[in-house]
Amino acid sequence: MQRQKENLASFDPVWHRIRQEAEQAVQDEPLMGGVIHSSVLHHPTLERAVAHRIALKLESQEMSAQLLREIADEAYTQDCWLGEAARADLVAVYERDPACNRFMKPLLYFKGYQALQAHRVAHWLCARGRVDLASFIQMRVSEVFSVDIHPCARIGKGIMIDHAHAIVIGETATVGDNVSMLHSVTLGGTGKEDGDRHPKIGSGVLIGAGAKVLGNIRIGECCRIAAGSVVLEDMAPRKTIAGVPARVVGEAGCEQPSVTMDQLFRGEI
């Protein structure tokens, strides 16, 4: 089965494009040849490359890169959704981030993409009762990337986390598909309550830099949350939300805010 997956790699347009970009990058900058060969060209599939990158970034004196890579390889081999999500996330970054002009860049250089893929492996472990190992990966992701996502948090695919510094996502949070968020976003609780205590973010939502969404509340699909807002209550779909505490200040203004990345408020109420 694994050999069959690797043979199908040539039909994978995302991976094919990454390899083309990598080969060109080596020609343009030979000093990067070792990094690009070990991180991209050495691998038969995107899954293998992502597993290698996660392991290389998260290794420490406590756990070797080899062991971390074996863990990630196991996850990608047993759950094909992880590979689908890795591709969807990569395309999302390329389409939404004007600083991303190659498919190769998120895999090699963007900590938001790398941290999210590591979280997906931790979530896979957590779902199988391997809680300590999942917690170890969470800890290393926080230490290395300044991104703290609880392994139990459920995150859809097609996610872009831009810049990613100081992202915090709590244990019972859920994030739908095709969500975009900028740095310093918190999806957190409001106190010491136990149980289901974190936000539920609908698909297509755009969350601006520094926004805090707190408590077991629901944000409807395709909302826009303005930078610096503090959201403490449920919000209907397709609204623009702003303020401290946040309130509805207008319609979302488009069908897919997370794709257009339009964060300007024009006063339409």
Solvent accessible surface area in square Angstrom, and as a share of the most:
residue,aa,sasa,rsa
1,M,168,0.75
2,Q,54,0.24
3,R,188,0.69
4,Q,103,0.46
5,K,66,0.28
6,E,47,0.21
7,N,100,0.51
8,L,97,0.48
9,A,15,0.12
10,S,85,0.55
11,F,161,0.67
12,D,19,0.10
13,P,102,0.64
14,V,18,0.11
15,W,4,0.01
16,H,94,0.42
17,R,91,0.33
18,I,0,0.00
19,R,70,0.26
20,Q,99,0.44
21,E,22,0.10
22,A,0,0.00
23,E,82,0.37
24,Q,94,0.42
25,A,10,0.08
26,V,33,0.19
27,Q,133,0.59
28,D,100,0.52
29,E,78,0.35
30,P,97,0.61
31,L,164,0.81
32,M,57,0.25
33,G,10,0.09
34,G,58,0.55
35,V,62,0.36
36,I,2,0.01
37,H,91,0.41
38,S,48,0.31
39,S,1,0.01
40,V,0,0.00
41,L,26,0.13
42,H,135,0.60
43,H,3,0.01
44,P,51,0.32
45,T,10,0.06
46,L,0,0.00
47,E,40,0.18
48,R,63,0.23
49,A,0,0.00
50,V,3,0.02
51,A,0,0.00
52,H,27,0.12
53,R,22,0.08
54,I,10,0.05
55,A,2,0.02
56,L,75,0.37
57,K,71,0.30
58,L,1,0.00
59,E,75,0.34
60,S,36,0.24
61,Q,194,0.86
62,E,130,0.58
63,M,33,0.15
64,S,60,0.39
65,A,24,0.19
66,Q,132,0.59
67,L,83,0.41
68,L,5,0.02
69,R,63,0.23
70,E,92,0.41
71,I,11,0.05
72,A,1,0.01
73,D,35,0.18
74,E,60,0.27
75,A,0,0.00
76,Y,10,0.04
77,T,68,0.39
78,Q,115,0.51
79,D,38,0.20
80,C,89,0.53
81,W,91,0.32
82,L,6,0.03
83,G,1,0.01
84,E,81,0.37
85,A,0,0.00
86,A,0,0.00
87,R,54,0.20
88,A,31,0.24
89,D,0,0.00
90,L,0,0.00
91,V,42,0.24
92,A,4,0.03
93,V,8,0.04
94,Y,64,0.24
95,E,117,0.52
96,R,18,0.06
97,D,13,0.07
98,P,136,0.85
99,A,65,0.50
100,C,6,0.04
101,N,104,0.53
102,R,79,0.29
103,F,19,0.08
104,M,0,0.00
105,K,39,0.17
106,P,0,0.00
107,L,1,0.01
108,L,3,0.02
109,Y,96,0.37
110,F,46,0.19
111,K,57,0.24
112,G,4,0.04
113,Y,7,0.03
114,Q,9,0.04
115,A,0,0.00
116,L,2,0.01
117,Q,0,0.00
118,A,1,0.00
119,H,8,0.03
120,R,8,0.03
121,V,2,0.01
122,A,2,0.02
123,H,54,0.24
124,W,7,0.02
125,L,0,0.00
126,C,20,0.12
127,A,73,0.56
128,R,116,0.42
129,G,58,0.56
130,R,86,0.32
131,V,81,0.47
132,D,124,0.64
133,L,36,0.18
134,A,1,0.00
135,S,49,0.31
136,F,32,0.13
137,I,4,0.02
138,Q,39,0.17
139,M,76,0.34
140,R,33,0.12
141,V,5,0.03
142,S,38,0.25
143,E,105,0.47
144,V,54,0.31
145,F,8,0.03
146,S,43,0.28
147,V,1,0.00
148,D,50,0.26
149,I,5,0.03
150,H,53,0.24
151,P,3,0.02
152,C,50,0.30
153,A,0,0.00
154,R,147,0.54
155,I,17,0.09
156,G,12,0.12
157,K,66,0.28
158,G,3,0.03
159,I,2,0.01
160,M,2,0.01
161,I,10,0.05
162,D,24,0.12
163,H,123,0.55
164,A,0,0.00
165,H,101,0.45
166,A,43,0.34
167,I,1,0.00
168,V,65,0.37
169,I,3,0.01
170,G,11,0.10
171,E,56,0.25
172,T,36,0.21
173,A,1,0.01
174,T,24,0.14
175,V,6,0.03
176,G,19,0.18
177,D,57,0.30
178,N,64,0.33
179,V,0,0.00
180,S,0,0.00
181,M,1,0.01
182,L,20,0.10
183,H,68,0.31
184,S,32,0.20
185,V,0,0.00
186,T,28,0.16
187,L,0,0.00
188,G,8,0.08
189,G,28,0.27
190,T,88,0.51
191,G,55,0.53
192,K,206,0.87
193,E,73,0.33
194,D,130,0.67
195,G,39,0.38
196,D,82,0.43
197,R,51,0.19
198,H,14,0.06
199,P,0,0.00
200,K,17,0.07
201,I,6,0.03
202,G,19,0.19
203,S,46,0.30
204,G,2,0.02
205,V,0,0.00
206,L,3,0.01
207,I,0,0.00
208,G,1,0.01
209,A,24,0.19
210,G,20,0.19
211,A,0,0.00
212,K,65,0.28
213,V,0,0.00
214,L,40,0.20
215,G,7,0.06
216,N,81,0.42
217,I,16,0.08
218,R,151,0.55
219,I,3,0.01
220,G,15,0.14
221,E,71,0.32
222,C,7,0.04
223,C,0,0.00
224,R,13,0.05
225,I,4,0.02
226,A,36,0.28
227,A,67,0.52
228,G,41,0.39
229,S,2,0.01
230,V,33,0.19
231,V,0,0.00
232,L,86,0.43
233,E,104,0.47
234,D,92,0.48
235,M,14,0.06
236,A,53,0.41
237,P,63,0.40
238,R,101,0.37
239,K,47,0.20
240,T,5,0.03
241,I,0,0.00
242,A,25,0.19
243,G,33,0.32
244,V,110,0.63
245,P,95,0.60
246,A,7,0.05
247,R,150,0.55
248,V,63,0.36
249,V,14,0.08
250,G,3,0.03
251,E,84,0.38
252,A,3,0.03
253,G,65,0.62
254,C,45,0.27
255,E,128,0.57
256,Q,77,0.34
257,P,0,0.00
258,S,0,0.00
259,V,65,0.37
260,T,77,0.45
261,M,35,0.16
262,D,44,0.23
263,Q,90,0.40
264,L,121,0.60
265,F,103,0.43
266,R,152,0.55
267,G,40,0.39
268,E,62,0.28
269,I,169,0.86
